[in-house]
């Protein structure tokens, strides 16, 4: 049987020394023959940089890109040239990570907390600080809103903020540097669709059958990595150089957020659209219909 070839791109978390991939399951799917059983020959390639990924999609060098939802949705809003095949993770709430001297939220009195500006939109920080610790935002606690998660991470580890709301991968890196999570913080900050699966509009039409097979296979791969802890730990150590502690955190606190249905949750899509283009929120259903392939939307 001849196999349909698909080149897939993914990226590493930027601004850290560790090769943290948002979805590492592809390597196990190749090793265990999951893709092959679905009639596919899949290559899983690290390509850093959003512009380079879109260049390769446009040139045909690759056919699928695993990318942060905020980047893929913004590109679609700007160009209309891409389509979403699915989403490997719809939601993964941020952790509040603090310096070792901060044991409770109330200890942030007189301190600074950092959070990326986009996910901070619409979050009732004032209410949370007041109800959880009796603190007044802007009086007792200063909130800094940098442009990126990487910048929030740097503010924390550089001592310019005493706590930061970070996506879990950055939080794990901070924990390795002696910072720790404040568990009393609620799941109020998120970056919806943190792992989207996109292609071009042309490929979505030309290779519809192959992409359906890929989504079926990748569902199986996500289920496999979530159900086989030792194999997940091994691939994280061998392929990405994770320490035992980082690999364990990734398996126990990050991979659990992966959604093996690969469906796009409409509520999370709405949240992302409201962050990126609030003026277009009223048109969410039409935009979702134009961007997400038929059958891949839930809700």
TADAQUI-V8909 format. One line per field, one symbol per residue. ss: DSSP state (2 for helix, 1 for strand, 0 for the rest). phi: phi as a letter, one per 40 degrees, with the letter a starting at -180 (. if undefined). burial: I if it has 16 or more other ideal C-beta (glycine too) atoms within 10 Angstrom, else O. Layout:
ss->???
phi->???
burial->???
This chain:
ss->00011111110100000000100022222220022220011111110002222222222000011110222222222220011111111000001111000000222200111110222200002222222220001000111100002222222220000011110222222222000110000000000000111111222222022222222222222222222022222222222200022222222222222000000112222222222202222222222222210000110
phi->.cbccbcbbabcdcgbccccbcbccdccccdcgcccccgbbbbbbcbchccccccccccgcbbbbcacdcccccccccbgcbbcciacacaadcccbbcccbbbdcccdgbbbbadcdcccgccddccccccagbbcgbcbcbbbccaccccccccccgcbcaacbcddcccccccchcacccccccbbabdfcbbbbaccccdccbdccccccccccdccccccccbdccccccccccbgccdccccccccbbccccbccgcccccccdccccccadcbdcbccccccccccdgcbbg
burial->OOOIOIIIIIIIIOOIOOOIIIIIIIIIIIOIOIIOOIIIOIOIOOIOOIOOIIOIIOOOOIIIIIIIIIIIIOIIOOOOOIIIIIIIIIIIIIIIIIIOOIOOIOIIOOIIIIIIOOIIOOIOIOOIIOOOIOIOIOOIIOIIOIOOIIIIIIIIIOOOIIIIIIIIIIIIIIIOOOIIIIOOIOOIIIIIIIIIIIIIIOIIOOIOOIIOIIIIIIIIIIOIIIOOOOOIIOIIOOIIOIOOOIIIIIIOIIIOIIIIIIIIIIOIIIIIIIIIOOOOOOOIOOIIOOIIIOOIIIO
